[in-house]
Amino acid sequence: MKPKMIWANLAVTDLERTQKFYMELGFKPNNPHTSNELVSFFFGENEFVIHFFLKNIIERNLKTMNFGDPQDSNEIIFTLSADNKTQVDDWAQEVKNAGGTIISEPESFGEHYYGFVFADPDGHKFNVFFM
């Protein structure tokens, strides 16, 4: 297989809240793919796309798949790469200011890792690391 592209689809309960959260963090909207059923954003320099679908829409469209509650389980965790420790700390504050939940505060892991884990308002987890 040689797919032209890869992106992620996540289930959410409130599109307006999701859009506000990621806009406040400065992510670039993928406007052609935003509707009353989903909001979409580019992540990272290579513009990885994450679509945030209303849970009932994505479950209806995928027919046999059910999405769990990200507040109680992990469907996947994305890692966002930071340039330095200061940026990690700054991003943690930005997440708090935008209404996200810090799961683990910024800290060192071994000799070469520094980072934190946060959840967006729907409970989707992201790992932020400087390596």
Secondary structure as UniProt FT lines:
FT   STRAND          7..12
FT   HELIX           15..24
FT   TURN            25..26
FT   STRAND          28..29
FT   HELIX           31..33
FT   STRAND          38..43
FT   TURN            44..47
FT   STRAND          48..54
FT   HELIX           55..62
FT   TURN            70..72
FT   STRAND          77..81
FT   HELIX           85..98
FT   STRAND          101..109
FT   TURN            110..112
FT   STRAND          113..119
FT   TURN            121..122
FT   STRAND          125..130
//
